């Protein structure tokens, strides 16, 4: 660490709280802002409102040593910090596919009113290209210091389940700047990861804004690409996993994100590719991004395919059938159920009359709040007991390590549909299970 800075983090959601705690752990003084007083009281007591490995001890430690504080006063934020990180949410609009920038506008306009000295604002939220210039103009127009209120756009690249690592040891730091002098300030803030050799990319506002959505669009495309080939493999008699292994040896392609399955979900990829399409349309290049609509459609279709395949495996009817759904979070090591493929599938099965029981190591409290009609099981054995079929839909380590011989004694019918293509075929078949994967025909017969 080359020096200590006085920072603020505006917004204490998933991004903001992680960033605030990690920046404090690097030695900075951090004041974190939110409008929810009840949430701030809980955070001040060291209670993390979501599951993120490694965050709880960092938060508690930084509160205890006094480097991290919380407030609902934007005046305190402006008075106490020299660099302000804007980490508010940009969800999909309720009325279109575009991003809802209400929180960004509110945060910037409120902060600008209280700025009384030269200040650097750093945008980390994922926004449509062009937003940064509006933010920069608003800071100049609405603050008392005018042109001495500067903006840098510094997109986040957090992966849920790895957010602490991604903050403290990022694979790149991107800065969109209008004033080169601001680069030095952020080099000091990020001195620790930069000293480890983290690449620093300095560019303009529009490029920095596009980096995150471009990365997410590419990853979403790669996932839907392999899932489209999984469908082709099903009808052609090919094996999509071997196919992915083979093309993954090509260094231009790589093996990561080529696991066929139920597709992607969460709070980033789906809404980001939709917001990108909406912004492209506003800028007159909608036709260049028609492929993303196909990517989205392929991804959503996986859910209905799993439902149809489940019905087929159950002999054509859900009536009187118990279905154990293993997984509710959209990915392992998270309790985030936003746009979760697993819960979408569970909900459709429930609507069609199946007796669905959902288990997840972390996400059940969220499931019970948002989907109170779904039956849940606190223990995986409870979910499995008497099941006519098991659906493996979230790739938790706990599920990958299940002993197929032991759990066979719990179920009514030893049928498993592996929606993540990770369960070991040989061990499950040897234990007497009928195993079905997506894109791997001929793998379902028990030995």
Phi, psi and omega in degrees: 000124183273343181178161181263138178239157174261111187243155166237153172233118183262112186107125182241039172281203184303310180292309187296314182294319178297315181295317181298312182296318182289321177296322176295323180293340176275000175107359180277155170272125187233132171244123185254133185250140170207157180271347183270104184293323179296319178296318181296322178296318179295316180296320180297338176268008175082019183264113178278125185278007178212166181269118174214111184307130175087351184281322184306308182294326179294316179300311181298318182295318184286331173291317182296322182274359173085003181278345180236124178229164182233149180206157171247016180253113178291334176296317177299320179300310182294325183284325190262343185242149176259335179234128185243119177265122179266114188233038182275166184281152175228070183291169175292139179299148178287347187245353181200184177274355182288161177285141175270113185261018182304314182292323178296311181300315181298316181296314183292314181295321178292316179297315183302323181298335186255359180285124182234004180211164180309131191218147174246123176255136183238115178275126177244345181296151177276116188229159174295144180302134184108342181293321184301320180295321176299317179299314180299316180295321180294320178298317180293316185286326189257352179260157182285347183263356176058240185291354177273003172261108186255157178233139168236138174257121189229081187298150177267153179226043184283139171254125178299135186096341180226022189295322179296312178300316183292335178278315183279332182225065184291156178275349170192155174238122182248130179235118172264116189233154170248342180232116183299334180297336182286341179297318181299320179301314181283335171297324176290318179299317183261028185303320184296305178295327178294325178294336177279354179100012178300127179297139177247123179247116179253127186211197179265173181301307185300320180294316179298321179296326185278341186301311183296312183290328177294318179297315181293322178296321179294315180296318179298320179296319180296320180293314180291329177301309183289330178289327174296320178290332175298320177295319178295321178297322180301317183275337182265349181083020180263171182247112186291332180290316176294321176302313180297320177300317184293312181286336179291341176290342175286116185296340177287341184252306181080157185270337185294145180066023175245029174269113179292148180176214186276359173097185185260161177206210179092185185268002185245292188305308182300310184288330180290320180289330177288318178296324178296318177298318181296317181290322177300321178295319179297329181267003173084018179235035184301321185295336179291342185243023175299331181298331180290331175294320176295319177302314180296316182293318177301316182298312181294328182293338180299327184292314178292329177296319179295319178298314180296319180294322177299316179298320178297316181293336179268010177085015174101358183215143176266352186299125178072011184258134174264128180244119176271116178259112180265102180120135175229324176295154182289342177206162179290163179062032178208154172250017182282120182249012179297128178048042182283124175302320182299314181287327176298315178296315179300319180295320179294317179299319178297317180296331181271008171099004179283155173269094187264132175233123186255136172235145173204140182296334186229334194268356186300322177302321178291322178298316184294332178282314186270336180228065186295342180282344181276135175285139180232158179231130181289334182239141183297328179293326177297318179294322185282333186299121178078011183287139175275340176201148178245127176251118178265107192238347174229131192277057175288144177302322180303323180283321179296333183263007177300142176273108185297333178290315181294315185282345177299329180291343183273325190275161175279319178228131183276072178236126178231133173252112182269097181284000179243357175058040182235344180292141183287114185301313186298312183294323180287319178294319179296334178275000175096016181269147168269114187250130178234133176242167172270123178084014178225069181296152179084005183259005193265351185279126178290149179267000000 
